[in-house]
Amino acid sequence: MPSLEDRKYKLSIYLIKQSYEDDDQIIPKYGQMNPYDVDLGDVQTGKLYIKTGYRTEPKWAEFFRPVFNPRDIGLETRSSRAVLLVPVDGRIFCLTFGHAHFLIEPLAVERNFGLIVALNLGGENSLRVVDKTSLDVVGIQSKEQSSKEVSISNFDFDFEMDILKSIKARSEDGETTLSGRDAVSVSVAVRLDTLRDYLVELLEIYESEEYKEKFSWVDNITEERDKEVIEQLNNLLVTNVTALDPSVWLSIPEIIIWEDIAGFAYRRRRNPVLRYDIHLDQWKKEIVQDDDVIDIDYLKRKKISLYDTDHQLYNQWPVYHCLNAEVNHEGKKYIFTDGAWYQLNIDFVSEINDFYDSIEESAVDLPPFGVMKEPDYNEFVANENPADVFLMDRKMIVVDGKGKVEFCDLYTADNKLIHVKKYGGSSVLSHLFQQGVVSGELFISDADFREKVNHKLEGDFQFDDVEAKPNPAEYEMCYAIMSDIPGDLHIPFFSKVVLKNAVKRLQAYGYKVTKKKINII
């Protein structure tokens, strides 16, 4: 049995924001808890708040309720929860015991404290668990675990499209395993008389920027979860919406099947006025009254409706979830999309924008789309140029393991695979870019796919030999986006990130990859 000096305790440790100085700010229910000064001789370590009297029944006890009352036969547990506040060098640390984290005021917690500590303490090859959110097409959360300590390259982690939420790692000295997000969770040989010294070390580790050398990509994209910062950003969003600032715009938040859709409406009524697209100035002019107060609740309450070809309500979204914004706040760059705020590294933003600007503009001649939807436009282009353009839109090809794949929307006689999409939010355009990648990879690598494509093509557009592997250098993959936004083609930042990834993958095969704006007039 280890000595008291060597015994390890599993601790969950939070760092409190500097603006929260009083116990009642940090623990809203502190008046309902029993306070105890934690003194060692003449030195006060901190203050312990204990809440007792929790009575719970295990979930499985419900199975026996037809026969017994779980409490009558002792299937009940009693527990206590505690919070220890420890002042250290002008900051306050908060240690929770017995699942007491919910007793802390969420706004008081320094976000990502535990993650930064774990990254600073952990070695580059010491990761065991990676918890992430992927921004590729839709926000997908996942957790990966390794049977031994490895580097981030051993996980399925994309440095440009994944947000690191938390990790579990071993310290570089091999002595400690810790995990962290907001809190750092660690098993450590520490006693009350050494706790303050340990917390001093944690504060120094948190304030270090060593992790930026080992994990330079970590700060590329971080989801903003600090409620105070989000409130400030939301106030800025409201200001820009009210002023119709060009940094804020509306876009369709989901992929839709255009041939099933009649249009969008800002008001729900028996005979709604339908529009082919959604625009902030249009919405504001139709909906916002002179005495209306625009705030976040207003933007969440007001809806944009989508109607099908029978003029029945097909879908509905809060205006808040259709908003996109790119703003600067206190020297930092923020993106708003799908109802969430993300902070971006300035250098990362420049890198992505430079790559986007470097993508060649296609020389393909595509006419304005006017009021046409995607399917109508694609058909129009093909009918106007039957010798040069073949319609492949909605001619799906079933591929084992990948489902239905669209080769492209328009295939030209000079080997251009044109993928057309109406401008929309990040998820809409990201789907377009990934569609091109899947099609491009299958076209090069899968003779069966080429044969199925050939069955969809006609006449001179058909391939001479589906068994022969195509030379990708002879083909152009063109992403064409229908947009009525004036000026050059502008797309959401996260779409640019996904586009960069798609372009690099296609270029690695040898394709020429281009972009094209299809104007409204």
C-alpha positions as CSV (number, residue, x, y, z in Angstrom):
1,M,0.0,0.0,0.0
2,P,1.4,3.4,-0.9
3,S,2.3,5.8,1.8
4,L,0.1,8.9,2.4
5,E,2.8,11.0,0.7
6,D,2.6,8.8,-2.4
7,R,-1.1,8.2,-2.5
8,K,-2.8,9.7,-5.7
9,Y,-6.1,11.5,-5.7
10,K,-8.1,12.1,-8.8
11,L,-8.9,15.8,-8.9
12,S,-11.1,17.9,-11.2
13,I,-9.7,21.4,-11.3
14,Y,-11.1,24.6,-12.8
15,L,-9.6,28.0,-13.2
16,I,-12.0,30.9,-12.4
17,K,-12.0,34.1,-14.5
18,Q,-10.3,37.1,-12.9
19,S,-13.5,39.1,-13.0
20,Y,-15.2,36.6,-10.6
21,E,-13.8,37.4,-7.1
22,D,-16.5,36.6,-4.7
23,D,-17.6,33.1,-3.6
24,D,-21.3,33.9,-4.2
25,Q,-20.5,34.8,-7.8
26,I,-18.7,31.5,-8.4
27,I,-21.1,29.2,-6.4
28,P,-24.6,30.7,-6.9
29,K,-26.1,28.3,-4.3
30,Y,-23.3,28.8,-1.7
31,G,-25.9,30.0,0.8
32,Q,-27.5,26.5,0.8
33,M,-24.1,24.8,1.4
34,N,-22.1,24.3,4.6
35,P,-18.9,26.4,4.5
36,Y,-15.6,25.3,6.2
37,D,-12.3,27.1,6.3
38,V,-9.5,24.8,5.3
39,D,-6.6,25.8,7.5
40,L,-3.2,24.2,8.0
41,G,-1.7,25.9,11.0
42,D,-1.6,29.7,10.3
43,V,-2.1,29.2,6.5
44,Q,-5.5,29.2,5.0
45,T,-5.6,26.9,1.9
46,G,-9.1,27.7,0.9
47,K,-12.8,27.4,1.6
48,L,-14.8,24.2,1.3
49,Y,-18.5,24.2,0.5
50,I,-20.4,21.0,1.1
51,K,-23.9,20.1,0.1
52,T,-25.4,16.9,1.5
53,G,-28.6,15.0,1.4
54,Y,-28.6,13.8,-2.2
55,R,-30.9,10.8,-2.3
56,T,-30.9,8.7,-5.5
57,E,-32.1,5.4,-6.8
58,P,-30.1,3.4,-9.3
59,K,-31.9,3.3,-12.7
60,W,-32.0,-0.5,-12.6
61,A,-34.1,-0.4,-9.4
62,E,-37.1,0.6,-11.5
63,F,-37.1,-2.9,-12.9
64,F,-38.3,-4.2,-9.5
65,R,-40.9,-1.5,-8.8
66,P,-43.9,-3.8,-9.6
67,V,-42.9,-5.9,-6.6
68,F,-40.9,-3.6,-4.3
69,N,-40.6,0.0,-3.5
70,P,-36.9,0.5,-4.1
71,R,-36.5,2.6,-1.0
72,D,-38.2,0.0,1.2
73,I,-35.6,-2.6,0.3
74,G,-32.6,-0.3,0.5
75,L,-32.0,0.4,-3.2
76,E,-31.2,4.0,-2.5
77,T,-27.9,5.9,-2.1
78,R,-27.1,9.0,-0.3
79,S,-24.2,11.3,-1.3
80,S,-22.5,14.6,-0.8
81,R,-20.9,17.1,-3.1
82,A,-18.3,19.7,-2.4
83,V,-16.5,22.6,-4.0
84,L,-13.1,23.8,-2.7
85,L,-12.1,27.4,-3.7
86,V,-8.4,28.1,-3.4
87,P,-6.9,31.6,-4.1
88,V,-3.5,31.4,-5.8
89,D,-1.4,34.4,-7.0
90,G,-4.4,36.6,-7.6
91,R,-6.5,33.9,-9.3
92,I,-9.0,31.4,-7.8
93,F,-9.0,27.7,-8.5
94,C,-12.1,25.6,-8.0
95,L,-11.9,21.8,-7.2
96,T,-15.1,19.8,-7.4
97,F,-15.8,16.5,-5.6
98,G,-18.7,14.1,-6.0
99,H,-20.0,15.4,-9.4
100,A,-20.3,19.0,-8.1
101,H,-19.4,20.7,-11.3
102,F,-23.0,21.8,-11.9
103,L,-22.8,23.8,-8.7
104,I,-20.4,26.3,-10.3
105,E,-21.5,29.3,-12.2
106,P,-20.8,28.4,-15.9
107,L,-19.9,32.0,-16.8
108,A,-17.2,32.0,-14.1
109,V,-15.1,29.2,-15.6
110,E,-12.0,29.9,-17.8
111,R,-12.8,28.1,-21.0
112,N,-10.3,25.5,-22.3
113,F,-8.1,25.8,-19.2
114,G,-7.9,22.0,-18.9
115,L,-7.2,21.5,-22.6
116,I,-4.3,24.0,-22.6
117,V,-2.8,22.5,-19.5
118,A,-3.0,19.0,-21.0
119,L,-1.5,20.1,-24.2
120,N,1.4,21.9,-22.4
121,L,2.1,19.0,-20.1
122,G,1.6,16.2,-22.7
123,G,4.3,15.2,-25.2
124,E,3.8,15.2,-28.9
125,N,3.6,11.4,-28.8
126,S,1.7,11.0,-25.6
127,L,-2.0,11.2,-26.8
128,R,-4.4,8.5,-25.8
129,V,-7.8,10.0,-26.5
130,V,-8.8,12.8,-28.9
131,D,-12.3,14.3,-28.8
132,K,-13.1,16.5,-31.8
133,T,-15.8,18.3,-33.9
134,S,-15.5,18.1,-37.6
135,L,-16.6,21.0,-39.8
136,D,-16.6,19.0,-42.9
137,V,-20.1,19.3,-44.4
138,V,-21.8,19.2,-41.0
139,G,-20.5,19.4,-37.5
140,I,-19.8,15.8,-36.5
141,Q,-18.6,15.1,-33.0
142,S,-16.4,12.0,-32.5
143,K,-14.0,10.6,-30.0
144,E,-11.0,8.3,-30.9
145,Q,-9.0,6.2,-28.5
146,S,-5.6,4.6,-28.9
147,S,-4.4,1.6,-27.0
148,K,-1.0,3.3,-26.4
149,E,0.5,6.8,-26.4
150,V,0.7,8.2,-30.0
151,S,1.0,11.4,-31.9
152,I,-1.9,13.4,-33.4
153,S,-1.0,12.0,-36.8
154,N,-2.1,8.6,-35.7
155,F,-5.7,9.9,-35.3
156,D,-8.1,10.7,-38.1
157,F,-7.6,14.4,-37.5
158,D,-7.7,17.2,-40.1
159,F,-5.8,20.2,-38.9
160,E,-7.9,22.6,-41.0
161,M,-11.4,21.2,-40.6
162,D,-11.4,19.6,-37.1
163,I,-11.8,21.4,-33.8
164,L,-10.0,19.8,-30.9
165,K,-12.4,19.7,-27.9
166,S,-10.5,17.6,-25.3
167,I,-7.6,15.2,-25.0
168,K,-6.3,12.5,-22.7
169,A,-2.5,12.4,-22.6
170,R,0.5,11.4,-20.5
171,S,2.8,14.1,-19.2
172,E,6.2,14.3,-20.9
173,D,7.9,13.0,-17.7
174,G,5.7,9.9,-17.9
175,E,4.5,10.4,-14.3
176,T,0.9,11.6,-14.9
177,T,-2.0,10.9,-17.1
178,L,-4.4,13.8,-17.5
179,S,-7.4,14.9,-19.5
180,G,-8.7,18.3,-20.1
181,R,-11.2,20.6,-21.6
182,D,-12.5,23.3,-19.3
183,A,-11.4,21.4,-16.2
184,V,-8.2,19.4,-16.0
185,S,-8.8,15.9,-14.6
186,V,-5.7,14.4,-13.1
187,S,-4.6,11.7,-10.7
188,V,-1.8,13.2,-8.7
189,A,0.1,12.6,-5.4
190,V,-0.8,15.8,-3.7
191,R,-1.9,16.6,-0.1
192,L,-3.6,19.6,1.4
193,D,-0.2,21.0,2.5
194,T,1.2,20.7,-1.0
195,L,-2.0,21.7,-2.9
196,R,-1.2,25.4,-3.3
197,D,2.2,24.7,-4.7
198,Y,0.7,22.3,-7.2
199,L,-1.9,24.9,-8.3
200,V,0.9,27.5,-8.7
201,E,2.6,25.0,-11.1
202,L,-0.7,24.5,-13.0
203,L,-1.2,28.3,-13.4
204,E,2.3,28.6,-14.8
205,I,1.7,25.7,-17.2
206,Y,-1.6,27.3,-18.3
207,E,0.0,30.7,-19.0
208,S,2.8,29.0,-21.0
209,E,2.5,29.0,-24.8
210,E,4.7,25.9,-25.2
211,Y,1.8,24.0,-26.7
212,K,1.8,26.3,-29.7
213,E,5.2,24.8,-30.6
214,K,4.2,21.2,-30.2
215,F,0.6,21.6,-31.5
216,S,0.8,24.7,-33.7
217,W,-2.5,23.9,-35.4
218,V,-4.6,23.9,-32.2
219,D,-5.6,27.6,-32.4
220,N,-6.6,27.6,-36.1
221,I,-10.3,27.2,-35.2
222,T,-11.8,27.2,-31.8
223,E,-15.5,27.2,-31.0
224,E,-16.4,30.1,-28.8
225,R,-18.1,28.8,-25.7
226,D,-17.6,31.7,-23.3
227,K,-21.2,33.0,-22.7
228,E,-20.0,36.5,-21.9
229,V,-18.0,36.7,-25.2
230,I,-20.9,35.1,-27.1
231,E,-23.2,37.8,-25.7
232,Q,-20.9,40.5,-26.9
233,L,-20.6,38.9,-30.3
234,N,-24.4,38.5,-30.5
235,N,-24.8,42.2,-29.7
236,L,-22.4,43.0,-32.6
237,L,-24.4,40.6,-34.8
238,V,-27.7,42.4,-34.0
239,T,-26.0,45.8,-34.7
240,N,-24.8,44.6,-38.1
241,V,-28.1,43.0,-39.0
242,T,-29.9,46.3,-38.1
243,A,-27.5,48.3,-40.2
244,L,-27.5,45.8,-43.0
245,D,-23.7,45.6,-42.7
246,P,-22.2,43.6,-45.6
247,S,-20.3,41.4,-43.0
248,V,-23.7,39.7,-42.3
249,W,-25.9,37.8,-44.8
250,L,-28.5,35.1,-45.0
251,S,-28.1,31.8,-46.7
252,I,-29.9,28.5,-46.8
253,P,-28.6,26.4,-43.8
254,E,-29.4,22.9,-45.3
255,I,-29.0,21.0,-48.5
256,I,-32.4,21.0,-50.3
257,I,-33.8,19.2,-53.3
258,W,-34.5,22.1,-55.6
259,E,-36.9,20.2,-57.9
260,D,-39.2,19.6,-55.0
261,I,-39.2,23.3,-53.9
262,A,-41.5,26.2,-55.0
263,G,-39.7,28.9,-53.0
264,F,-39.1,30.7,-49.7
265,A,-41.3,33.0,-47.6
266,Y,-40.6,35.3,-44.8
267,R,-44.3,35.1,-43.5
268,R,-46.5,32.1,-43.1
269,R,-49.9,32.6,-44.5
270,R,-52.5,31.0,-46.7
271,N,-51.0,32.4,-49.9
272,P,-47.4,33.3,-49.1
273,V,-45.2,35.5,-51.3
274,L,-42.6,33.0,-52.5
275,R,-39.0,34.0,-53.4
276,Y,-36.3,32.0,-55.2
277,D,-33.7,32.9,-52.6
278,I,-33.3,34.6,-49.2
279,H,-31.7,38.0,-48.6
280,L,-31.2,40.0,-45.4
281,D,-32.3,43.4,-46.9
282,Q,-35.4,41.8,-48.4
283,W,-36.3,40.0,-45.1
284,K,-35.8,43.2,-43.1
285,K,-37.9,45.3,-45.4
286,E,-40.8,42.9,-45.4
287,I,-40.7,41.8,-41.7
288,V,-39.2,44.4,-39.4
289,Q,-41.6,47.1,-38.4
290,D,-40.5,50.6,-37.2
291,D,-41.3,49.9,-33.6
292,D,-39.7,46.4,-33.6
293,V,-36.7,45.8,-31.4
294,I,-34.3,43.5,-33.1
295,D,-32.4,41.3,-30.6
296,I,-31.2,37.7,-30.5
297,D,-34.6,36.5,-29.3
298,Y,-36.3,38.3,-32.1
299,L,-33.9,36.6,-34.7
300,K,-34.6,33.2,-33.1
301,R,-38.4,33.8,-33.0
302,K,-38.8,35.0,-36.6
303,K,-38.8,32.1,-39.1
304,I,-38.0,31.7,-42.8
305,S,-40.3,29.1,-44.4
306,L,-39.6,26.7,-47.3
307,Y,-42.6,25.6,-49.5
308,D,-42.8,22.6,-51.8
309,T,-44.2,22.5,-55.3
310,D,-47.7,21.9,-53.9
311,H,-47.2,25.1,-51.8
312,Q,-47.2,23.1,-48.6
313,L,-44.8,24.0,-45.8
314,Y,-41.7,21.9,-46.4
315,N,-39.3,23.2,-43.8
316,Q,-38.7,26.1,-41.5
317,W,-35.7,27.7,-39.9
318,P,-35.2,30.5,-37.4
319,V,-33.6,33.6,-39.0
320,Y,-30.8,33.2,-36.5
321,H,-29.7,29.9,-38.0
322,C,-29.8,31.3,-41.5
323,L,-27.4,34.1,-40.6
324,N,-23.7,34.1,-41.5
325,A,-21.2,36.7,-40.3
326,E,-17.5,37.4,-40.3
327,V,-16.6,40.0,-37.7
328,N,-13.6,41.4,-35.8
329,H,-13.9,41.8,-32.1
330,E,-11.2,42.9,-29.7
331,G,-8.4,42.1,-32.2
332,K,-9.8,38.7,-33.0
333,K,-11.5,37.2,-36.0
334,Y,-14.8,35.5,-35.5
335,I,-17.1,33.5,-37.8
336,F,-20.8,32.9,-37.2
337,T,-22.5,30.0,-39.0
338,D,-25.2,27.4,-38.2
339,G,-26.0,29.3,-34.9
340,A,-22.5,29.1,-33.5
341,W,-19.5,31.4,-33.1
342,Y,-15.9,30.3,-33.9
343,Q,-12.7,32.2,-33.2
344,L,-10.0,31.9,-36.0
345,N,-6.3,32.4,-36.0
346,I,-5.5,35.4,-38.1
347,D,-2.6,33.7,-39.9
348,F,-4.8,30.7,-40.6
349,V,-7.5,33.1,-42.1
350,S,-4.8,34.7,-44.3
351,E,-3.5,31.3,-45.5
352,I,-7.0,30.0,-46.4
353,N,-8.0,33.3,-48.2
354,D,-4.7,33.3,-50.1
355,F,-5.3,29.8,-51.3
356,Y,-8.9,30.5,-52.3
357,D,-7.8,33.6,-54.3
358,S,-5.1,31.4,-56.0
359,I,-7.7,29.0,-57.4
360,E,-8.0,29.7,-61.1
361,E,-11.2,31.1,-62.6
362,S,-12.6,28.8,-65.2
363,A,-12.8,30.0,-68.8
364,V,-16.1,28.1,-69.3
365,D,-18.9,30.3,-70.6
366,L,-21.9,29.9,-68.3
367,P,-24.9,32.3,-68.8
368,P,-26.7,34.2,-66.0
369,F,-29.3,32.2,-64.1
370,G,-31.9,34.9,-63.6
371,V,-34.8,33.3,-61.6
372,M,-33.9,29.7,-62.5
373,K,-33.3,27.0,-59.9
374,E,-30.4,24.6,-60.1
375,P,-32.1,21.8,-62.1
376,D,-33.8,24.3,-64.5
377,Y,-30.5,26.1,-65.0
378,N,-28.5,23.0,-65.8
379,E,-31.1,21.8,-68.3
380,F,-31.2,25.3,-69.9
381,V,-27.4,25.3,-70.4
382,A,-27.4,21.8,-71.9
383,N,-30.3,22.6,-74.2
384,E,-28.7,25.8,-75.4
385,N,-25.4,24.0,-76.3
386,P,-26.3,20.4,-77.1
387,A,-23.1,19.9,-79.1
388,D,-20.8,21.1,-76.3
389,V,-22.6,20.3,-73.1
390,F,-24.3,17.1,-71.8
391,L,-26.7,17.2,-68.9
392,M,-25.7,14.8,-66.1
393,D,-27.6,16.5,-63.3
394,R,-29.6,14.0,-61.1
395,K,-28.3,11.1,-63.1
396,M,-27.2,9.2,-60.0
397,I,-24.8,6.2,-60.1
398,V,-24.9,3.6,-57.4
399,V,-21.5,2.8,-56.0
400,D,-21.0,0.0,-53.4
401,G,-19.9,1.6,-50.1
402,K,-20.7,5.1,-51.2
403,G,-24.4,5.1,-52.1
404,K,-25.5,7.3,-55.0
405,V,-22.9,9.5,-56.6
406,E,-23.4,12.2,-59.2
407,F,-20.6,12.3,-61.8
408,C,-21.2,16.0,-62.4
409,D,-24.0,18.4,-63.3
410,L,-22.7,19.4,-66.8
411,Y,-20.1,17.5,-68.8
412,T,-18.5,19.3,-71.7
413,A,-17.1,18.1,-75.0
414,D,-13.7,19.5,-73.9
415,N,-13.6,17.4,-70.7
416,K,-14.9,19.8,-68.1
417,L,-16.7,18.2,-65.2
418,I,-18.9,21.1,-64.0
419,H,-20.5,20.9,-60.5
420,V,-23.2,23.6,-60.1
421,K,-24.7,24.7,-56.8
422,K,-26.9,27.6,-55.7
423,Y,-25.1,29.7,-53.2
424,G,-25.8,28.7,-49.6
425,G,-24.4,28.2,-46.2
426,S,-21.2,26.3,-45.3
427,S,-22.9,22.9,-45.2
428,V,-24.5,23.4,-48.7
429,L,-21.3,24.4,-50.5
430,S,-19.1,22.0,-48.6
431,H,-21.4,19.2,-49.9
432,L,-20.7,20.4,-53.4
433,F,-17.0,20.4,-53.0
434,Q,-16.9,16.9,-51.5
435,Q,-19.2,15.7,-54.3
436,G,-16.5,16.7,-56.7
437,V,-13.8,14.9,-54.8
438,V,-15.8,11.6,-54.6
439,S,-16.6,11.7,-58.3
440,G,-13.1,12.7,-59.3
441,E,-11.5,9.9,-57.3
442,L,-13.9,7.2,-58.6
443,F,-13.5,8.4,-62.2
444,I,-9.8,7.8,-62.0
445,S,-9.7,4.6,-59.9
446,D,-12.9,2.6,-60.7
447,A,-13.6,1.2,-64.2
448,D,-17.0,0.0,-63.1
449,F,-17.9,3.6,-62.2
450,R,-16.7,4.8,-65.6
451,E,-18.8,2.2,-67.3
452,K,-21.9,3.3,-65.4
453,V,-21.2,6.9,-66.3
454,N,-20.8,5.9,-69.9
455,H,-24.3,4.4,-69.9
456,K,-25.6,7.8,-68.8
457,L,-23.7,9.7,-71.6
458,E,-24.7,9.7,-75.2
459,G,-23.1,10.0,-78.6
460,D,-19.7,11.8,-78.9
461,F,-19.7,12.4,-75.1
462,Q,-19.1,8.8,-74.3
463,F,-15.7,7.4,-73.4
464,D,-13.8,5.4,-76.0
465,D,-12.6,2.8,-73.6
466,V,-13.9,2.6,-70.0
467,E,-11.2,0.1,-69.0
468,A,-8.5,2.6,-69.8
469,K,-7.5,4.8,-66.9
470,P,-8.2,8.4,-67.8
471,N,-5.4,11.0,-67.7
472,P,-6.7,13.5,-65.1
473,A,-4.4,16.2,-66.6
474,E,-6.8,16.2,-69.5
475,Y,-9.8,17.0,-67.3
476,E,-11.0,20.2,-65.5
477,M,-13.0,20.0,-62.4
478,C,-15.0,23.2,-62.2
479,Y,-17.0,24.3,-59.2
480,A,-19.6,26.8,-60.4
481,I,-21.7,28.7,-57.9
482,M,-24.9,30.6,-58.7
483,S,-24.7,33.8,-56.7
484,D,-26.5,37.1,-56.9
485,I,-24.1,38.8,-54.5
486,P,-22.4,41.6,-56.4
487,G,-18.7,41.5,-57.1
488,D,-16.3,38.5,-57.2
489,L,-17.4,35.1,-55.9
490,H,-17.7,35.2,-52.2
491,I,-18.3,32.1,-50.1
492,P,-18.4,31.4,-46.3
493,F,-15.0,31.0,-44.7
494,F,-15.6,27.3,-43.7
495,S,-16.6,26.6,-47.2
496,K,-13.2,28.0,-48.3
497,V,-11.5,25.6,-45.8
498,V,-13.4,22.6,-47.3
499,L,-12.7,23.8,-50.8
500,K,-9.0,24.0,-50.1
501,N,-9.0,20.4,-48.9
502,A,-11.0,19.3,-52.0
503,V,-8.7,21.2,-54.4
504,K,-5.5,19.7,-53.0
505,R,-6.9,16.2,-53.1
506,L,-8.0,16.6,-56.8
507,Q,-4.8,18.3,-57.7
508,A,-2.9,15.3,-56.2
509,Y,-4.6,13.1,-58.8
510,G,-3.6,15.6,-61.5
511,Y,-6.8,17.4,-62.2
512,K,-7.0,21.0,-63.1
513,V,-9.4,22.5,-60.5
514,T,-11.2,25.9,-61.1
515,K,-14.0,28.0,-59.7
516,K,-16.7,30.0,-61.4
517,K,-19.3,32.5,-60.4
518,I,-22.6,32.3,-62.2
519,N,-24.2,35.7,-62.1
520,I,-27.9,36.4,-61.7
521,I,-27.9,38.8,-64.7
